[in-house]
Amino acid sequence: MHRLGAILKKELKHYFFSPMAYIVTALFLLITGWFFGNSLFLVKEAEMRGMLDVIPVILMFVIPAITMRSIAEERKMDTLQILLTLPVREGEIILGKYVASLIFYATVLIFTLFYPLVLSLLGRPDTGVILSSYVGLLLLGATYIAIGIFASSLTSNQVIAFVTGFAIIFVLFIAGRVVGIMPLKLQPIVEGFSVTSHFEDLLRGIISSTDIVYFMMLNILFLTLSVYVLREKGK
């Protein structure tokens, strides 16, 4: 636990003292704020659905940008080899970076609580739907982070890490958009594979074990792959 804590502290220090992290955060809040304000003042609808619908697309760019340096920079600076020679396991390195990224992402989400607060001042929003939506945002972000770290573990080039992470997320995202044009026998498989299908259930206020298990399994899969890549490339 001490070794994991040291890695976590190092990563959190990078996130909360990095200009790039604040730039990405500011862009995220600016875009989500615009969509929320657009629904509220232009469309005259006191709801968050318009903003929540676009967040998976925004995170498709934001999360890979946040995670692209996690392993790639360590590999480029040759600090990864130093880490691997210390009494620290590959799993602790990956988990420490994952938890730090998740804490930073959760901190960003806290700022978006301003939107439901505004809605509560204007009326009586469905708190159950808002709660399940934030559960969905946390699970979706965690999954994207696991994918981003896996992409970063594959290379020492941050740009390649970003593109790879984006590509994997895009495939999982677009699967739910093309399900209608797939053969009928394949539609349930493609829909079950898509992150958007499971995320949209949570946006409707439905918290099911199927959706939670889906996101958890994707997290475990990509974190395990990251550990495997780190172990193999560290030999």
N, C-alpha and C positions, 0 to 999 in steps of 0.2 A: 504493500500500500504506500510505503514511503516513496518508492521509485515512481509509482504512478502519480503520486501527488506532485513530485518534482517536475515531471513532464507536463502535467496539467497546469501548474503554476507558470511554467515557461511559456506555454501556448496562450494562456489567458493574458499574460503580460504583452505578448505580441499583438493580440487582437485589440485590446483596450488602449494600446499606445501606438497603433498603426494608422497613419493618415489614410491609407487605401481602404481599410476597414470602415472608417468613418465616411469616406466618400461613397462607398457602396451602400452603407446604411442610409445616408442622406438621400441617395437616388431612390432607394426602395421606399422610404417614407414619402418622398415627393410624389412618386408615381401612384402609390396606393392612396395617398391623400387626394390626388387629382380625381381618381375614379370615385372615391367616396363623395367628394364635393360635387362632382358631376351629377351623381344620382340624387344628391340632397337638394342642390340649388337649381340645376337645369331640368332634370327629369321630374323633380318635385316628389321623389320617393324616399321616405325615411327608412332606408334599409341598407344592408351591407352586401347584398348578393352580387351586385355589379363588381364591387371591389374584390370580393372573394373569388369570383369566377376567373379573374385575370391574374391572381396571385401565383397559381402554378406556373404560368408563363414567365412571370417576373423572376420567380425563384429559379427557373431553368437557367437564367443568366447569372443571378446574384450568387447562388450557392457555389457553382463551380469557380467563380471569381474569388470567393472567400477561401475555398479549400485547395485551390490549385497549387499553392506554395507548401502545403502541409508536409508532404514527403519530398516533392520535387526539389524544393529549395535545399532541404537537408542533403539530398543526393548531390546536387550541383556544388554545394559548398564543402562537400566531403565531411560534413558533421554527422551524417548518418552512420558512416563506418565507425566513427568514434563512439556513437551511441551504442552500436551493436557490440562493441568490444567491452562495454561496461556491463556490470551484472544486472542487466535489464532485458526483459523478454520482448520479442517482437509484438506480442499481444498487448503488452503494457504501453508500448510506443503508440500503436494504433488506437487503443482505447483512450489514452490520454489526449491525443489529438482530436478524437471524435467527441469526447465529452466537452472539451474546451470549445470546439466549434458549436456544439449544441447549446452550451451556456450562452455563448455570444448571440446565437440566433434567437434564443428565448428572450434575451435582454432586448433585442430589437423588437420582438413581438409585443413586449410590454408597452412600448411606446404607441402601438396601434390600439391599445385599449382606450385611447382617447375617442375613437370612433363609436364604440358602443356606449360610451359615457355621454356623448353628444345625443345619441338616439334616445337614451333614457331620459334626457332633459326635455326632449321634444315629444315623447310619447311613452308607450309601454311595449318595448320590443320583447320578443320571445327569448327569454334568458336561456332556455334549454337549447334552442337552435344556436345561439351565440356560443354557448359552452361547447357544444359538439363541434362547431366550426373551428374553434381554437384548438380542440383536441386534434382535429384533422390537420390544421396548420402545423402543429408541433410534430405530428407523425410524418407528414409530407416532407417537412424540412429536415427531419432526422434521416429520412430515407435518402433524400438528395445529398445530404452531408456524407453518408456512408458511401454513396456512389462517387462523390467528388474525391474523397480520400483514396478510394480504390484507384481512380484515374490518376491521381497524383503519385501513387506508389509505382506506377508503370514506367515513369520517365523522370528525367532530370530537367526537362523543359516545361516551364509553367504554362506556356501557350498551348503546347500539346496536351498537357493535363486538363486545361480548361476545355479545349475542343473535345477531348475524349469524354470527359464528364458530361458536357452538354449533349453529346451524341447519344450516350446511354440513356440519359434522362428524357431526351426527345423521343426516342423509340418507345419508352414506357408511357410517355404522355400521348403521343399520336395514336397509339393503339386504340384508345377509347374513342378517337375521332373518326377512325376509318372502319369501325366495327360494322356499320350499316351496309358497307359495300362488300363485306366478306361473305363467303358461302355460309348458309344457315348452320351447318354443322360446326363451323369454326367460330361462329360469333360468341358462344359462351366462353370458349377458351381465350379468345382475344380480349373479351371484356374482363375476364378474371385476371388477365395479365396486366391490364392498364391501371396506372395509378389514378387517373382521373375518375374512373368508374367508382373506385373505393372512396376517393376524396369527396365526390359528389354526394355519396350516401351520408357522409358526416355533415355536409353542408345543409342537408335536409333535416338534420336533427336526429339521424338514426346512427346510434353507436352500437355496432354489432361486433361480435367476437371474430367474425370472418374478416372484416376490414382491419381490425387491430392486429390479428395474426398475420394478415398479408403484409402489412407494413413492417412488423417485427421480423418476419422471415426475410424480407428484402434487406433489412439492416444487418441481420446476422450473416446473410449470404455474402454481401459485399465487404463487410468487415473481416470475415473469414478469408475471403480472397485476398484482401489487402495484407493480412498476416502471412499468407502463403507466399505472395509475391515478395514481400520483404525478406522472408526466410530464405527463399530460393536465390534472390539477387544478392543476399548478404553472404552467401557461401564463397 
